[in-house]
């Protein structure tokens, strides 16, 4: 069981275990002054048990699930790429391909079942799993789709994440052009929040390089 500390005062000097995980806007005013300490009845042993359980959940359940999902997406993408020759034949013979049908009804993206959407999913999963080479390859392919279909917002986010792959794996001298391209598009279209985020990622990489 947890909350085994009988006397909350005994653990009151321990750090608030949730403080770093809660957005400052969600913290009540009295907590900002340290008036309330979350987890006051969690003993040191409770905290160790909780930490071990979370680690076990991540390592034995979450990570393997992500790995299986990524492997499945990579398989789907590779199978579709094998059919690229047939797609090119359709283009050169003037027959209509099913590319247009992949676009969502509002024209701002792709249907989740389309190969274009699955490529982006594979890229995001690979980035999450720190498989930067695989992620970069998928983002590169996705950017070609976005450019072709004039999905410029998606192109900007893909540029940002493509650049991030290089920043995390190769250092600040690689990938900055992608980040800069994304920032320029964000600024030009009034998306200051994403522009700031991308710029801060690049700046932080230089700071820690």
MORA-V419706 format. One record per helix or strand of 2 or more residues. SS is the DSSP state (A for helix, B for strand). FROM is the first residue (numbers start at 1). TO is the last residue. If there is no record, write none. Layout:
BEGIN
ss | from | to
SS | FROM | TO
SS | FROM | TO
END
This chain:
BEGIN
ss | from | to
A | 8 | 11
A | 19 | 21
A | 24 | 26
A | 29 | 32
A | 44 | 82
A | 84 | 92
A | 100 | 102
A | 115 | 128
A | 132 | 148
A | 152 | 169
A | 176 | 188
A | 192 | 208
END
